[in-house]
Amino acid sequence: MLDRRGFLAGLGALALAGCARQAPILASPSATPTPTAKTEFTVVSGTTPIELAVRGLLVAALTSQTTQGVGQDVSSDDANGNLLDLAELPSGLLVGFARTMINGLSPSKEVADADVLSELAALVEPGASVLDKTPVDGRLVWAAPKASKLTSLAQLKDKCHPAKKKTVSLKAGIPAFAAARGDGVPALTVVYNAVLDTTYIPSPTQRREALDDGRVELAAFRACDFAALDGLVQLKDPSGIAQADPMVVLPNAALPDAQPNAVLSVLAALGKMDADNLLALEASAASGQDLASAAVKWLAGEGLG
């Protein structure tokens, strides 16, 4: 008599064996391959037009078929915080101004113009390094409307201390970095005998608006705030209080070894910068135009696209 349970068990075993020997189902040749993730580089900078312009240029230089550059906003006045942000970005670069960063990291340090880059490099080690300076001149300049008839900082003494009259305070719009540094408010007070009633106005565009509508009579800018300075009188500095403050690019310390081609792309872009194209890019940023397209077009024109 046939053992039905044994027979069914045998069929089950054969079925399992057949499953084990079954050829695998191959993916269709037409299946779309999974795209390879692009390497991402983050360029960190402040938000003034010139900082956005240079950042846009570097983002474009770092973007290719296999890489993607992105921008990240920070406050230019927070050197310590910005370096901490950079430390968290192995593929990151920071755009900043050398002397401004030194003042933020070591406020009491006095640094000669010729030593700005080496001093900054020493302060940011070991987390970051300093590439060569850019052509962007970030030194502090003081400016006034043409209607003020001011042409030189030397005139501030007579303006603030008119003969046989009470002392007059000039209303001045300043960024944070001008409040305490050697070519800022203290220098105007000591060297040029000025009396200033200062108002903190972070954006160069806003400081220009404050001059135009009469809220302030004098304002501090960077020499590279081209759009904001257009049409104003940059006051002469006969005593030579101005200090060098070049824009610099700081990569995370790990980046040059890990991604040497990215650093070479940045250096190539920086090497092609000059006053004319910086002026054009800064104008695009100041007017809210499509900076990314302008940067890509410029790189292509320089053979770097």
TAQUI-V751218 format. One record per backbone hydrogen bond with DSSP energy under -1.0 kcal/mol. NH is the residue of the N-H (numbers start at 1). CO is the residue of the C=O. Records with the same first field share a line. If there is no record, write none. Layout:
# TAQUI-V751218
NH: CO + CO
This chain:
# TAQUI-V751218
4: 2
7: 3
8: 4
9: 5
10: 6
11: 7
12: 8
13: 9
14: 10
15: 11
16: 12
17: 13
18: 14
19: 15
20: 16
21: 17
31: 28
39: 66
41: 68
42: 91
43: 70
44: 93
45: 72
52: 48
53: 49
54: 50
55: 51
56: 52
57: 53
58: 54
59: 55
60: 56
61: 57
62: 58
63: 60
64: 67
68: 39
70: 41
72: 43
74: 45
78: 75
82: 78
83: 79
84: 80
85: 81
86: 82
87: 83
89: 86
92: 89
93: 42
94: 250
95: 44
96: 248
98: 246
101: 97
102: 98
103: 99
104: 100
105: 101
106: 102
109: 106
115: 112
116: 113
119: 115
120: 116
121: 117
122: 118
123: 119
124: 120
128: 124
129: 251
131: 249
134: 247
141: 221
143: 219
144: 233
148: 145
149: 146
153: 236
155: 152
156: 153
159: 155
160: 156
161: 157
165: 162
168: 160
170: 195
172: 197
173: 218
174: 199
178: 175
179: 176
184: 181
185: 178
188: 184
189: 185
190: 186
191: 187
192: 187
194: 188
197: 170
199: 172
201: 174
207: 203
208: 204
209: 205
210: 206
211: 207
212: 208
213: 209
215: 210
216: 210
217: 171
218: 171
219: 143
220: 173
221: 141
223: 139
225: 222
226: 224
229: 225
230: 226
232: 229
233: 144
235: 142
236: 151
240: 237
247: 136
248: 96
250: 94
252: 92
253: 127
255: 252
258: 254
259: 255
263: 259
264: 260
265: 261
266: 262
267: 263
268: 264
269: 265
270: 266
271: 267
273: 270
278: 274
279: 275
280: 276
281: 277
282: 278
283: 279
284: 280
285: 281
286: 282
287: 283
289: 284
291: 289
294: 290
295: 291
296: 292
297: 293
298: 294
299: 295
300: 296
301: 297
302: 298
303: 300
304: 299
